[in-house]
Amino acid sequence: MGGKPDRISGLDVRVDRLAGMRHRAAKALPRGPLRDWLACIAGNTRRLRRERGLTQMALAERASMSLRSIQRVEGATVDLSVGCLVILATALGVEPTDLLGKDALASTPSGRTVSRRT
């Protein structure tokens, strides 16, 4: 189950098929705190990626992950390992705690900003 060794910002990482993540069907995701944290990570990842002008593919390449893995993170349909969280944060140029920060999210649950026409 090993992948190719890679180096990101001085960290030796082993890139596996899902980069340390366990995929779950959206309906099988737990309710309560875990689901809330996955949604928080998803929203912050999406927001930070867009702020940096990155596509999902560009972030996947920076993190040595598959495009599908990034889509699962941003869709909150994957249970991330701590290692994956560190790799994503490094690829985005932030601390892992920045992906966990609930204060940074917009007031909408998905982390998406709501544009209102005037």
DSSP file (Angstrom, degrees, kcal/mol; ACC not computed):
  #  RESIDUE AA STRUCTURE BP1 BP2  ACC     N-H-->O    O-->H-N    N-H-->O    O-->H-N    TCO  KAPPA ALPHA  PHI   PSI    X-CA   Y-CA   Z-CA
    1    1 A M              0   0    0      0, 0.0    16,-0.4     0, 0.0     2,-0.1   0.000 360.0 360.0 360.0   9.6    0.0    0.0    0.0
    2    2 A G        -     0   0    0     14,-0.1     2,-0.2     1,-0.1    14,-0.1  -0.408 360.0-161.1 -76.4 152.4    3.0    2.3   -0.2
    3    3 A G        -     0   0    0     -2,-0.1    13,-0.2     1,-0.1    -1,-0.1  -0.478  39.2 -63.7-114.5-169.6    3.3    5.2   -2.5
    4    4 A K        -     0   0    0     11,-0.4    11,-1.5    -2,-0.2    -1,-0.1  -0.587  54.3-112.6 -80.1 140.8    6.2    7.1   -3.8
    5    5 A P  E     +A   14   0A   0      0, 0.0     2,-0.3     0, 0.0     9,-0.2  -0.428  42.4 177.3 -67.9 147.4    8.2    9.1   -1.2
    6    6 A D  E     -A   13   0A   0      7,-2.0     7,-2.0    -2,-0.1     2,-0.4  -0.923  23.9-132.7-145.1 167.0    8.0   12.8   -1.6
    7    7 A R  E     +A   12   0A   0     -2,-0.3     2,-0.5     5,-0.2     5,-0.2  -0.987  19.2 178.5-131.7 124.1    9.2   15.9    0.2
    8    8 A I  E >  S-A   11   0A   0      3,-2.1     3,-2.5    -2,-0.4    83,-0.1  -0.976  73.2 -30.7-126.8 116.8    7.1   18.9    1.1
    9    9 A S  T 3  S-     0   0    0     -2,-0.5     3,-0.1     1,-0.3    -1,-0.1   0.855 125.1 -45.7  44.9  47.8    8.7   21.8    3.0
   10   10 A G  T 3  S+     0   0    0      1,-0.2     2,-0.5     0, 0.0    -1,-0.3   0.474 112.2 120.5  80.9   0.7   11.2   19.6    4.8
   11   11 A L  E <   -A    8   0A   0     -3,-2.5    -3,-2.1    76,-0.0     2,-0.6  -0.867  58.3-140.1-100.6 127.4    8.6   16.9    5.7
   12   12 A D  E     +A    7   0A   0     -2,-0.5     2,-0.3    -5,-0.2    -5,-0.2  -0.754  32.8 175.8 -80.7 125.8    9.2   13.4    4.5
   13   13 A V  E     -A    6   0A   0     -7,-2.0    -7,-2.0    -2,-0.6     2,-0.6  -0.945  30.3-138.6-130.7 152.7    5.8   12.0    3.5
   14   14 A R  E     -A    5   0A   0     -2,-0.3     2,-0.8    -9,-0.2   -10,-0.1  -0.962  20.9-144.2-110.1 120.0    4.6    8.9    1.9
   15   15 A V        -     0   0    0    -11,-1.5   -11,-0.4    -2,-0.6     2,-0.2  -0.750  24.4-178.4 -89.8 110.4    1.9    9.5   -0.6
   16   16 A D    >   -     0   0    0     -2,-0.8     3,-1.3   -13,-0.2   -14,-0.1  -0.500  45.9 -85.6-101.4 174.2   -0.6    6.7   -0.5
   17   17 A R  T 3  S+     0   0    0    -16,-0.4    49,-0.3     1,-0.3    52,-0.1   0.865 129.1  16.8 -50.3 -46.1   -3.7    6.2   -2.6
   18   18 A L  T >  S-     0   0    0      3,-0.1     3,-1.1    47,-0.1    -1,-0.3   0.119 105.3-118.0-116.1  20.7   -5.9    8.4   -0.4
   19   19 A A  T <  S-     0   0    0     -3,-1.3    62,-0.3     1,-0.3    68,-0.1   0.856  77.8 -45.0  48.9  46.4   -3.1   10.2    1.5
   20   20 A G  T 3  S+     0   0    0      1,-0.3    61,-0.4    60,-0.1     2,-0.3   0.710 109.1 126.9  77.7  19.3   -4.1    8.9    4.9
   21   21 A M    <   -     0   0    0     -3,-1.1     2,-0.6    59,-0.2    -1,-0.3  -0.837  51.5-144.8-112.4 148.9   -7.8    9.5    4.5
   22   22 A R  E     -B   79   0B   0     57,-2.0    57,-2.7    -2,-0.3     2,-0.3  -0.953  20.7-143.2-111.0 115.9  -10.7    7.2    4.9
   23   23 A H  E     -B   78   0B   0     -2,-0.6     2,-0.4    55,-0.2    55,-0.2  -0.556  19.5-176.5 -79.2 139.7  -13.5    7.8    2.5
   24   24 A R        -     0   0    0     53,-2.0     5,-0.1    -2,-0.3     2,-0.1  -0.982  34.8-102.3-131.0 146.0  -17.1    7.4    3.6
   25   25 A A    >>  -     0   0    0     -2,-0.4     3,-1.6     1,-0.1     4,-0.6  -0.413  39.1-114.4 -62.0 144.7  -20.2    7.8    1.7
   26   26 A A  G >4 S+     0   0    0      1,-0.3     3,-1.0     2,-0.2    -1,-0.1   0.860 116.8  50.7 -53.9 -39.7  -21.8   11.2    2.5
   27   27 A K  G 34 S+     0   0    0      1,-0.2    -1,-0.3    50,-0.0    -2,-0.1   0.718 105.9  57.4 -73.1 -17.9  -24.8    9.5    4.1
   28   28 A A  G <4 S+     0   0    0     -3,-1.6    -1,-0.2    49,-0.1    -2,-0.2   0.497  78.3 115.9 -90.1  -3.7  -22.6    7.4    6.3
   29   29 A L  S << S-     0   0    0     -3,-1.0     6,-0.0    -4,-0.6    48,-0.0  -0.381  74.6-105.7 -64.5 142.3  -20.7   10.3    7.8
   30   30 A P        -     0   0    0      0, 0.0     2,-0.2     0, 0.0    -1,-0.1  -0.255  30.0-125.8 -66.5 156.2  -21.3   10.6   11.6
   31   31 A R        +     0   0    0      4,-0.1     3,-0.5     3,-0.1     4,-0.1  -0.502  69.0  27.3 -91.9 168.5  -23.5   13.2   13.0
   32   32 A G  S  > S-     0   0    0      1,-0.2     4,-2.1    -2,-0.2     3,-0.2  -0.516 117.5  -3.0  85.7-147.0  -22.5   15.7   15.6
   33   33 A P  H  > S+     0   0    0      0, 0.0     4,-2.5     0, 0.0    -1,-0.2   0.841 129.0  51.9 -58.8 -42.0  -19.1   17.0   16.4
   34   34 A L  H  > S+     0   0    0     -3,-0.5     4,-2.5     1,-0.2     5,-0.2   0.937 111.4  47.4 -62.9 -44.6  -17.1   15.0   13.8
   35   35 A R  H  > S+     0   0    0      1,-0.2     4,-2.2     2,-0.2    -1,-0.2   0.898 111.5  52.0 -61.6 -39.7  -19.4   16.0   11.0
   36   36 A D  H  X S+     0   0    0     -4,-2.1     4,-2.0     1,-0.2    -2,-0.2   0.914 110.9  47.1 -62.8 -42.8  -19.1   19.7   12.1
   37   37 A W  H  X S+     0   0    0     -4,-2.5     4,-2.7     2,-0.2     5,-0.2   0.888 110.7  51.4 -67.8 -38.8  -15.3   19.5   12.2
   38   38 A L  H  X S+     0   0    0     -4,-2.5     4,-2.4     1,-0.2    -1,-0.2   0.902 111.3  48.3 -63.7 -39.6  -15.2   17.9    8.7
   39   39 A A  H  X S+     0   0    0     -4,-2.2     4,-2.5    -5,-0.2    -2,-0.2   0.878 111.1  51.2 -66.2 -37.5  -17.4   20.6    7.4
   40   40 A C  H  X S+     0   0    0     -4,-2.0     4,-2.5     2,-0.2     5,-0.2   0.935 111.7  45.8 -64.3 -47.8  -15.2   23.2    9.0
   41   41 A I  H  X S+     0   0    0     -4,-2.7     4,-2.6     2,-0.2     5,-0.2   0.903 112.8  52.1 -61.3 -42.0  -12.0   21.8    7.5
   42   42 A A  H  X S+     0   0    0     -4,-2.4     4,-2.4    -5,-0.2    -2,-0.2   0.941 111.7  45.0 -60.1 -49.4  -13.8   21.6    4.1
   43   43 A G  H  X S+     0   0    0     -4,-2.5     4,-2.6     1,-0.2    -2,-0.2   0.900 114.9  47.2 -64.1 -42.1  -14.9   25.2    4.2
   44   44 A N  H  X S+     0   0    0     -4,-2.5     4,-2.8    55,-0.3     5,-0.3   0.889 111.8  50.6 -68.4 -38.4  -11.5   26.5    5.3
   45   45 A T  H  X S+     0   0    0     -4,-2.6     4,-2.4    -5,-0.2    -2,-0.2   0.943 113.6  45.2 -62.1 -47.2   -9.7   24.4    2.7
   46   46 A R  H  X S+     0   0    0     -4,-2.4     4,-2.4    -5,-0.2    -2,-0.2   0.933 115.1  47.7 -61.2 -47.5  -11.9   25.7    0.0
   47   47 A R  H  X S+     0   0    0     -4,-2.6     4,-2.5     1,-0.2    -2,-0.2   0.936 114.4  45.0 -61.5 -48.5  -11.7   29.3    1.2
   48   48 A L  H  X S+     0   0    0     -4,-2.8     4,-1.4     2,-0.2    -1,-0.2   0.885 112.4  52.1 -65.3 -38.8   -7.9   29.3    1.5
   49   49 A R  H  <>S+     0   0    0     -4,-2.4     5,-2.5    -5,-0.3     3,-0.2   0.932 112.7  44.8 -62.2 -45.4   -7.4   27.6   -1.9
   50   50 A R  H ><5S+     0   0    0     -4,-2.4     3,-1.6     1,-0.2    -2,-0.2   0.885 108.1  57.2 -67.9 -38.5   -9.6   30.2   -3.5
   51   51 A E  H 3<5S+     0   0    0     -4,-2.5    -1,-0.2     1,-0.3    -2,-0.2   0.830 108.8  47.9 -59.6 -31.4   -7.8   33.1   -1.7
   52   52 A R  T 3<5S-     0   0    0     -4,-1.4    -1,-0.3    -3,-0.2    -2,-0.2   0.407 115.6-117.7 -90.3   1.6   -4.6   31.8   -3.2
   53   53 A G  T < 5 +     0   0    0     -3,-1.6     2,-0.3     1,-0.2    -3,-0.2   0.788  63.8 148.4  69.5  28.0   -6.1   31.6   -6.7
   54   54 A L      < -     0   0    0     -5,-2.5    -1,-0.2    -6,-0.2     2,-0.2  -0.725  41.8-139.1 -97.6 143.9   -5.5   27.8   -6.8
   55   55 A T     >  -     0   0    0     -2,-0.3     4,-2.2     1,-0.1     5,-0.2  -0.485  33.6-106.1 -83.9 167.4   -7.7   25.3   -8.6
   56   56 A Q  H  > S+     0   0    0      1,-0.2     4,-2.3     2,-0.2     5,-0.1   0.891 123.7  52.2 -60.7 -37.8   -8.4   22.0   -7.0
   57   57 A M  H  > S+     0   0    0      2,-0.2     4,-2.3     1,-0.2    -1,-0.2   0.902 107.4  50.8 -65.5 -41.4   -6.0   20.4   -9.4
   58   58 A A  H  > S+     0   0    0      2,-0.2     4,-2.3     1,-0.2    -1,-0.2   0.905 111.9  47.5 -64.0 -40.8   -3.2   22.8   -8.5
   59   59 A L  H  X S+     0   0    0     -4,-2.2     4,-2.3     2,-0.2    -2,-0.2   0.903 109.7  53.7 -65.4 -40.6   -3.7   22.2   -4.8
   60   60 A A  H  X>S+     0   0    0     -4,-2.3     5,-2.9     1,-0.2     4,-0.5   0.911 109.9  47.5 -59.7 -42.6   -3.7   18.4   -5.4
   61   61 A E  H ><5S+     0   0    0     -4,-2.3     3,-0.8     3,-0.2    -1,-0.2   0.916 111.5  50.0 -66.1 -43.0   -0.4   18.7   -7.2
   62   62 A R  H 3<5S+     0   0    0     -4,-2.3    -1,-0.2     1,-0.2    -2,-0.2   0.871 117.2  41.0 -61.7 -36.5    1.1   20.9   -4.4
   63   63 A A  H 3<5S-     0   0    0     -4,-2.3    -1,-0.2    -5,-0.1    -2,-0.2   0.433 108.4-122.9 -91.8  -0.4    0.0   18.4   -1.8
   64   64 A S  T <<5S+     0   0    0     -3,-0.8     2,-0.3    -4,-0.5    -3,-0.2   0.914  71.7 125.9  54.4  45.2    0.9   15.3   -3.9
   65   65 A M      < -     0   0    0     -5,-2.9    -1,-0.2    -6,-0.2     2,-0.2  -0.789  65.7 -96.1-123.5 167.4   -2.6   14.1   -3.6
   66   66 A S     >  -     0   0    0    -49,-0.3     4,-1.7    -2,-0.3     5,-0.2  -0.493  29.0-119.2 -81.5 156.9   -5.2   13.1   -6.2
   67   67 A L  H  > S+     0   0    0      1,-0.2     4,-2.4     2,-0.2     5,-0.2   0.904 116.2  56.2 -58.2 -41.9   -7.8   15.5   -7.5
   68   68 A R  H  > S+     0   0    0      1,-0.2     4,-2.2     2,-0.2    -1,-0.2   0.867 103.1  54.4 -61.2 -37.0  -10.5   13.2   -6.1
   69   69 A S  H  > S+     0   0    0      2,-0.2     4,-2.2     1,-0.2    -1,-0.2   0.915 108.8  47.9 -63.4 -42.4   -9.0   13.4   -2.6
   70   70 A I  H  X S+     0   0    0     -4,-1.7     4,-2.7     1,-0.2     5,-0.2   0.909 110.7  52.0 -64.0 -41.3   -9.1   17.2   -2.7
   71   71 A Q  H  X S+     0   0    0     -4,-2.4     4,-1.3     1,-0.2    -1,-0.2   0.885 109.7  49.6 -61.9 -38.3  -12.7   17.0   -3.8
   72   72 A R  H  <>S+     0   0    0     -4,-2.2     5,-2.3     2,-0.2     6,-0.5   0.887 110.7  49.6 -68.7 -38.7  -13.5   14.7   -1.0
   73   73 A V  H ><5S+     0   0    0     -4,-2.2     3,-1.3     1,-0.2    -2,-0.2   0.958 114.3  44.3 -62.9 -49.6  -11.9   17.0    1.6
   74   74 A E  H 3<5S+     0   0    0     -4,-2.7    -1,-0.2     1,-0.3    -2,-0.2   0.716 113.6  51.5 -70.1 -19.6  -13.8   20.0    0.2
   75   75 A G  T 3<5S-     0   0    0     -4,-1.3    -1,-0.3    -5,-0.2    -2,-0.2   0.445 107.2-127.5 -92.4  -1.3  -17.0   18.0    0.1
   76   76 A A  T < 5S+     0   0    0     -3,-1.3    -3,-0.2    -4,-0.4   -37,-0.1   0.834  74.5 122.7  58.0  35.8  -16.5   16.9    3.8
   77   77 A T      < +     0   0    0     -5,-2.3   -53,-2.0    -6,-0.2     2,-0.4   0.086  55.8  71.3-111.5  22.0  -16.9   13.2    2.7
   78   78 A V  E    S-B   23   0B   0     -6,-0.5     2,-0.8   -55,-0.2   -55,-0.2  -0.998  72.5-134.1-140.9 142.5  -13.6   12.0    4.0
   79   79 A D  E     -B   22   0B   0    -57,-2.7   -57,-2.0    -2,-0.4     2,-0.1  -0.850  35.4-147.4 -95.3 105.7  -12.2   11.4    7.5
   80   80 A L        -     0   0    0     -2,-0.8     2,-0.2   -59,-0.2   -59,-0.2  -0.409   2.3-133.9 -78.8 146.9   -8.8   13.0    7.4
   81   81 A S     >  -     0   0    0    -61,-0.4     4,-1.9   -62,-0.3     5,-0.1  -0.522  28.7-110.9 -85.1 165.3   -5.7   11.8    9.3
   82   82 A V  H  > S+     0   0    0      1,-0.2     4,-2.3     2,-0.2     5,-0.2   0.892 120.0  56.2 -62.7 -39.1   -3.6   14.3   11.2
   83   83 A G  H  > S+     0   0    0      1,-0.2     4,-2.3     2,-0.2    -1,-0.2   0.903 106.7  48.4 -59.9 -42.5   -0.8   13.7    8.6
   84   84 A C  H  > S+     0   0    0    -64,-0.2     4,-2.7     2,-0.2    -1,-0.2   0.887 109.0  53.6 -65.3 -38.9   -3.2   14.6    5.7
   85   85 A L  H  X S+     0   0    0     -4,-1.9     4,-2.4     2,-0.2    -2,-0.2   0.908 110.2  47.5 -61.2 -42.6   -4.2   17.8    7.6
   86   86 A V  H  X S+     0   0    0     -4,-2.3     4,-2.5     2,-0.2    -2,-0.2   0.909 111.7  50.2 -65.8 -43.1   -0.5   18.8    7.9
   87   87 A I  H  X S+     0   0    0     -4,-2.3     4,-2.3     2,-0.2    -2,-0.2   0.923 112.4  46.9 -62.3 -45.1    0.2   18.1    4.2
   88   88 A L  H  X S+     0   0    0     -4,-2.7     4,-1.7     2,-0.2    -2,-0.2   0.929 112.7  49.1 -62.4 -45.9   -2.8   20.1    3.1
   89   89 A A  H  X>S+     0   0    0     -4,-2.4     5,-2.7     1,-0.2     4,-0.8   0.915 111.4  49.7 -60.7 -43.4   -1.9   23.0    5.4
   90   90 A T  H ><5S+     0   0    0     -4,-2.5     3,-0.8     1,-0.2    -1,-0.2   0.911 109.4  51.2 -62.0 -43.4    1.7   23.0    4.2
   91   91 A A  H 3<5S+     0   0    0     -4,-2.3    -1,-0.2     1,-0.2    -2,-0.2   0.804 113.3  45.9 -64.5 -28.8    0.5   23.0    0.5
   92   92 A L  H 3<5S-     0   0    0     -4,-1.7    -1,-0.2    -5,-0.2    -2,-0.2   0.530 114.0-118.6 -90.0  -7.9   -1.7   26.0    1.4
   93   93 A G  T <<5S+     0   0    0     -4,-0.8     2,-0.2    -3,-0.8    -3,-0.2   0.810  76.5 106.8  76.0  30.3    1.1   27.8    3.2
   94   94 A V  S   <S-     0   0    0     -5,-2.7    -1,-0.3    -6,-0.1    -2,-0.1  -0.778  75.3 -92.6-129.9 174.5   -0.8   27.9    6.6
   95   95 A E    >>  -     0   0    0     -2,-0.2     3,-1.7     1,-0.1     4,-0.6  -0.606  37.8-115.4 -83.5 150.7   -0.6   26.1    9.9
   96   96 A P  H >> S+     0   0    0      0, 0.0     3,-1.2     0, 0.0     4,-0.7   0.842 115.8  63.5 -55.6 -32.8   -2.8   23.0   10.4
   97   97 A T  H 3> S+     0   0    0      1,-0.3     4,-1.1     2,-0.2     3,-0.4   0.771  91.1  66.0 -63.9 -24.0   -4.8   25.0   13.1
   98   98 A D  H <4 S+     0   0    0     -3,-1.7    -1,-0.3     1,-0.2     6,-0.1   0.800  98.4  52.6 -67.2 -27.4   -5.9   27.4   10.3
   99   99 A L  H << S+     0   0    0     -3,-1.2   -55,-0.3    -4,-0.6    -1,-0.2   0.710 112.0  46.4 -78.1 -19.8   -7.8   24.6    8.7
  100  100 A L  H  < S+     0   0    0     -4,-0.7     2,-0.4    -3,-0.4    -2,-0.2   0.620  82.4 116.3 -93.8 -15.4   -9.6   23.9   12.0
  101  101 A G     <  -     0   0    0     -4,-1.1     3,-0.4     1,-0.2     4,-0.3  -0.386  41.9-172.0 -65.8 114.9  -10.5   27.5   12.9
  102  102 A K  S >  S+     0   0    0     -2,-0.4     3,-1.0     1,-0.2    -1,-0.2   0.770  79.8  67.3 -75.3 -26.0  -14.2   27.9   12.9
  103  103 A D  T 3  S+     0   0    0      1,-0.2    -1,-0.2     0, 0.0    -2,-0.1   0.786  92.3  61.1 -65.9 -26.4  -13.9   31.7   13.3
  104  104 A A  T 3  S+     0   0    0     -3,-0.4    -1,-0.2    -6,-0.1    -2,-0.2   0.690  86.2  95.3 -75.8 -17.9  -12.5   32.1    9.8
  105  105 A L  S <  S-     0   0    0     -3,-1.0     7,-0.1    -4,-0.3   -61,-0.0  -0.384  80.9-111.4 -75.5 150.6  -15.6   30.6    8.1
  106  106 A A        -     0   0    0      5,-0.4     5,-0.2     1,-0.1    -1,-0.1  -0.212  41.6 -95.4 -67.6 171.3  -18.4   32.8    6.8
  107  107 A S  S    S+     0   0    0      4,-0.1    -1,-0.1     3,-0.1     6,-0.1   0.614  99.9  93.9 -71.6 -10.9  -21.7   32.6    8.6
  108  108 A T  S >  S-     0   0    0      4,-0.4     3,-1.6     1,-0.1    -2,-0.1  -0.601  83.0-124.2 -82.5 146.0  -23.0   29.9    6.2
  109  109 A P  T 3  S+     0   0    0      0, 0.0   -66,-0.2     0, 0.0    -1,-0.1   0.810 109.4  52.2 -59.4 -32.3  -22.6   26.3    7.3
  110  110 A S  T 3  S-     0   0    0      2,-0.1     3,-0.1   -68,-0.1    -3,-0.1   0.578 111.4-117.7 -82.0  -7.9  -20.8   25.3    4.1
  111  111 A G  S <  S+     0   0    0     -3,-1.6    -5,-0.4     1,-0.3     2,-0.3   0.455  71.5 134.9  84.7  -0.3  -18.3   28.1    4.4
  112  112 A R        -     0   0    0     -6,-0.1    -4,-0.4    -7,-0.1    -1,-0.3  -0.597  57.2-121.9 -82.7 142.7  -19.5   29.6    1.2
  113  113 A T        -     0   0    0     -2,-0.3     2,-0.6    -3,-0.1    -1,-0.1  -0.597  19.7-133.1 -82.6 147.3  -20.1   33.3    1.1
  114  114 A V        -     0   0    0     -2,-0.3     2,-0.5     2,-0.0    -7,-0.1  -0.890  16.0-154.6-102.9 118.5  -23.5   34.5    0.2
  115  115 A S        -     0   0    0     -2,-0.6     2,-0.5     2,-0.0    -2,-0.0  -0.794   8.0-160.1 -95.6 134.0  -23.6   37.2   -2.4
  116  116 A R        -     0   0    0     -2,-0.5     2,-0.4     2,-0.0    -2,-0.0  -0.933  12.7-133.1-115.2 133.0  -26.7   39.4   -2.4
  117  117 A R              0   0    0     -2,-0.5    -2,-0.0     1,-0.1     0, 0.0  -0.652 360.0 360.0 -83.1 136.9  -27.7   41.5   -5.3
  118  118 A T              0   0    0     -2,-0.4    -1,-0.1     0, 0.0    -2,-0.0   0.408 360.0 360.0-111.1 360.0  -28.6   45.1   -4.5
